[in-house]
Amino acid sequence: MKILHTADWHIGKKLDNFSRLEEQRLVLDEICEIADREEVDAVVVAGDLFDNFNPSSESTELLYSTLHRLSAHGSRAVIAIAGNHDSPERIEVPDALAKVCGIIFVGFPNAEIKPFRTQAGLEVTKSDKGFIEIKLPNSDVPLRVLHTPYANEQRLKTFMGLEDSEENLRTHLQKHWQELAEKYLDNNGFNLLITHLYVMKKGDPAPEEEPDEERPILHIGGAQAIYTENFPEQIHYIALGHLHRYHRVDKIPAPSVYSSSPLAYSFSEANQTKYVIILDAEAGKLNNYRAIELTKGKKLRRGKFDSIDEAINWLHEHSEDLIELTIVSDNYLEASDKKRLNEAHSGLVQIIPQIKKITEEGSASTIDLTLSMENLFQEYFKSKNKGQEPSEGLLNVFREVLGTEE
């Protein structure tokens, strides 16, 4: 069988005030074309289907129409789980209609999918809390899927009996997966685990380039991460969602892979190449997997210049991209300079002024105006007091004044 792994669509996400919906339409169309060209038997979408709990009607229509196309009229299995940006209730709403097309939505941890069969011959033959076995129309090999959507701390407590503790999260999930693996998984089928969690190899450094809005997931129930050693050895491939860059976390007990988001959604992802993953599998093993580059959508670029004229020339060279621009200068940007920059490029998302100042010793330093008000005050205080930090009492006074002003 062939399986396509994708994740983190974030349908409806904006970059500042720039809508990405048309780009998402193009890249999801590209994913559908890849699925058809590769003749895949199943598609897994590992969470963050939408960008927020209340997606627009346009976003909802784009998700459903894309999944329907991917399902190939019920002949191709499509398994989509909820991520931390999704409302699990909303994800499961179209369940009855979706099953007719072979689309399986999983919103909650420990969800149990009732067996069903499509007219095209796709059938869920076994089901348990967190597990399904699927008979595919064009494969004699059963596809076994352990599915664990994202859940916040409260849902993990409610649905999985989790107690507060970092180690409890890992231990509980490991036990849950292992029990299902021992009950249902053998080498007569292909065994897949799909989840939307932060996963790392124990002892490896955590990635630093991920978008800020994705980082709070690192602290589910007080846990920093799920380790690859927590996955059962019966699994042949682990399809991950959450981190936005393509990344193989580990190859033991099986390849644990983040497929990447289909578009760059934050300037921390600037210059990243985006992919979907194609798995070639048979009973008892993964033969190979390969990343196919996605080409649709705008590139995100960062530029930094001391001169407005240099910046404008660079903007003209990247007229089709979305831009974050840093201007380093001795003074604040004039309104006329901002106007020139904005007129030079329709996709200029953000202009960050970086102001140089001359210290008493005559050396140049910079003021980072992207810092919070409190951090700016701390930097200002240190600059006036030979590097001395402001006292906690002084900071409390500043916070009180700031709060009164707000």
N, C-alpha and C positions, 0 to 999 in steps of 0.2 A: 504494500500500500504506500501511497504518498500522502504526506500531511503538510499543510502550510501553517506556520506559526507566526502570528503577528500580535501586537499589543499596543496599548496606550494611544488609542486613536484621538482621544480628547475632543470629540466633535463639539463644535461651538466655541472652542477656545479662541480668545483674542490675544493679540500682542499689543499691549497698551490699548489704543483705540482702533487698531487695524483688525478687521475681520479676516479670518483665515478659512471661512467656510468654502469659498470657491476653490481654494487650493486643496482643501480636504476632499472635495468632490472629485478633483482630478486624480489625487493620489489613491483614493479608495477605488476609483475606476481602474487605475493601474494594477492594484492588488487583485481585483477581479480578473483582469486580463492574464495576470501571471497564473492564477489558480486554474483558469481554463487552458492556458498554453501548457502548463505542467501536468494537466489532467490529474489533479489531486483528488483524493478520496475523502479527505476531511480537512476542516479549517478550525484552528483554535485561536480565539482572541482572548489574551490573558489580562483582561481588566482595563479599567479607565476607558470605557466605551464613550462616555460623555465627559465633558469638562466640569460639570456641576450637577447638583441634585435636581435642578429644575431647568432642563434644556428647552430651547425654543422648539416650536413646531417644525422649523426648517431642519434643525439638528436631528430631531426625532425621525423625520421622514428620510433623511440621508442615512441614518443607521439602519432602519428597517429595510429600505430599498437595497442597500449594499449587502446586508446579510441574506436577503431573499435571492439576490443574484448569485451570491456565493453558494447558496444551497443547491443550485441547479435543479430546481423543481422537486426537491426532496430526495435527490439521488446522491447528494454529498452531505455528510454530517457537518454541522457548524456548532461548535461549543463556545459560548461567550460567557465569561464570568465577570462579576462586579469588581471594580477596583475602589481605591479610596476616594476617588472623585465621583463615584456613582451612588445613586440611591438604590439599595438592593430591592426595595419594594417596587420601584419603577422598572428596574431591569426585568423583574419577573412578571410584570403586568401582562405582556402579550403571549404568555406561555402557551395557552391552548391553541391559538392560531399559529404560533411559531412551530409547534410540533408537527403540524400538517406538512410543513416545508422541511422538516428535519433539522430545525434550529432549536438548540437546547440552551436556555438561559439559566444561569445559576447565580442567584443573588446573595444567598446566605450561607454561612458555614454549616456543614452537616445537612445541607439540602438533600432531599431524596426525590429523584426524578422517577415518575411513574412510567413503566414500560409502555411503548407505543410503536407503531409501524406506519410508515408512509406508503403511499400507492406505488412509489418507485422501488420499494423493497428495502429501504433503510429501516432498521429495527433496533430498539433498545431491548436487549434480551435479559439483562440482569441489572438490579439496582439496589443500592444501599445508601445510607447516609454518607455522602462524600464520595460515592463511587457509581459508575455506570459501565456496562459492557455493551458495545454497539456492533451489530452485524452490518457490514457495508455491502451495498449491492454489487460492487465490482471487485470484491476481495473475499477470499475464503478465510482470511485471518481475522479473528475478532479483535476489535480495538477496545482495550480496557483503559479507563480514565479515572484517576483519582483527582477530584476537583476541590480546591480550597480558595474561595473568593476572599478578598480583603474583608475584615471586620474590625470595627473599633473595639476598644477595651470592653465596653459594656456588652457588645454582641458576643465577644469571645467568652465572656463570663456566662451569658445567657444560653448560648447555643453549644458551648463546649465545656462548660463547667470549670472555666479557668480561674485559678486563684492568682492574686497579685504576686508577681515575681518574674524576673527575667528568665530564670531557668525553668520555671513552670511552663512558660509559653513553649519553649523548645521541647521540653519533655512531653507535654501534652500532645503537641502536633506529631512528634515522632511516634508516640504510642498509637495515636489515631491512624496515621498512615501505615504503620507496621501491622496493625490488626487487620486492616483492609487488604494489605498486600498478602499476608499469610492466608487469608480466607479466599481471595479471588485471583491472585496473580500467579501464573506459571509461564513457561516458555512456549505454550501452545498459542499464545496471542501476543500482540504488541502492547506494552505497558507504558502508559503516558501519565505523568503528573503535571497538572496545570495549576498555578497559583499566582496570586498578586501580593507578594510580600518582599521585604528586603532580605536578600539571601547573599551570603558571602562564605568563602572558605575560611574556616577557623584559623586565625593567625595572620590573615592577609589584611593589608590596610584598606580602610573604607574609601570609596571614590569621593573626590572632592568637587567634581565639576557638574554635579547634578543640580537641577533647578531648585531654588530655595523652597518653593511650594511643595516639593516632593519630600523634603527632609523630615517633617514631623512624623512620617510613618516609621521612622527608625525607632520610635519610642512606644510602639504598641505594647500596652500592658507593662511598661518599664523595660521592654526588651530592646537591645540594640540590633539584633539580627537573628535570622534563622541560619544555621550552619548547614553546609552540604552534607555533613556527616549525619544529620538528622533524617535524611531521606532513606527509604528502604532500598536494599540492594536489588530487589526484584524489578525496579523501575529501569526502563530502557532510555528514557529521555525526559527531562524536566523543562517544561515550557514556562518561562517566567515573564511577568509583567511588573512594571513600576519604574525601573530606571530607564532613561530615555536613549541611552547609547547601546549599540550592539556590543555584547560582552559575554564571553563564556566564563562563568564563574569558576567552574571546576569540571573535571571529566570523571570523577569518582563520587558516588557509585554509578553515575551516568552523566552525560553532558547536561550541565545546568546552564541554560542560555537565556539571556535577555535579548529579544529580537530587535529592540529599539522602537521608538515611536516613528510613525511614517513621515512626520515633518519635524523640523526644529521648532520648538515652542518657546524657547528662552534663549537669550543671548549667551548663556553659559553653554549652549549647544552649538554655538556658531562654528561653522566649518565641519560639523559632523556629517558623515555619510549615513543615510538611513537604509534599512533593509527589511525584507521578510525572510524567513527561514523555510527551506524545503527539506523535509525528512524523507528518506527512502528507507522503508522498513519491511521486515518480514516477521514471521512467527519467531519469537524468542530473541530478536536482536534488531538493533539499528544498524543498517548497512553504512549509511553516511548521512551527513546533513551539510547544506551549503547555504550561504547568504546570497540573496539576489538584491542588488542595489535598486532603490527607488529613485526615480529621476524627476518626478513631478513636484511642483511647489517651489516657492521662492527660497533662496539661500539667505541665511542670516549672517551679517558681517559686522565686525567691529573695526573702527578706525580711530586713530589718535593723531592729532596734528597741532602744530604751533601756529600755523598760518591759515587764515580763512580761505585764501586763494588756493592753497594746496589741498585743503579739504574739499573745496568745490570741484577741483579737477578730478580728485579721487571719486567723488560722488557720481560724476558723469561716467566714469569707467564702470560703475556698478549700478547702472540705472534700473535694473530689473530686480535688485535685491532689497531686503529690508535691513535698515542700517541703525546701529548705535554709534554715535559720534562723540568723541571726547576732544574738547578744544582746550589746550593749555595756553594760558595767557597771564599777563601781569595784572590785568583788571577784569572786572566782570564783563560779560558779553553785552555789547550794545544791542538794542532792539533792531537796528539796521543790519547787524551781522546775522542775527537769528533769522531775519526775513530773507536775506540772501541765501542762507543755507537751506531753509525750507523751500524756497522757490527753485533751488537747484535739483531737488530730489523729492518725488512724491512719496517715497517709501522711507523717509527719515523718521524713525520711530521716537528716538530720544537724543537730545543734545545734552551732554554732561560737561559743564564748565569746570575746569581744574585751574584754580587760581594760584599763581606763584606769589610768594611774599618774600621780602628780604629781611632776614633776621639781623639782630644787632651786630653779629659777627660779620655780616656782609654776604653770607651764603644764602642760596635760594632754597626755599622749601615750598611745599604745595599744600593747599587746603582742599580736602576732598569733600565737595558739597553734597555727595551722596550719603554722607554719614547722618545719623540721627541728630536732633537738636542737642541731646545730652552729650553725645560723643563730640560734637563740635565745640560745646562749651568746655569739655575736658581738655581738648587739644588747645583751645585758646588760653585756658588757665595755665597749662604747662608752658606755652610759648612766652607767657609774661612772667613766669616764676621759675625760670631756669630748669624746666623739666619736672618740677614738683607736681605731684598729683593733687587734685582738690580733695579736701576731707569729705567724709561721708556726711557730716553735718551740713557742709556747704552744698553738697549735691542735693540733699533733702530740701534745702531752701530753694534751690534752683527748680527742682521738680514741682514744688508747691507753687512757685511763681508761674511756671510753665502751665501747670494744670489750671490755675486761675485764668490765665490768658486764653486757654483753649475753651 
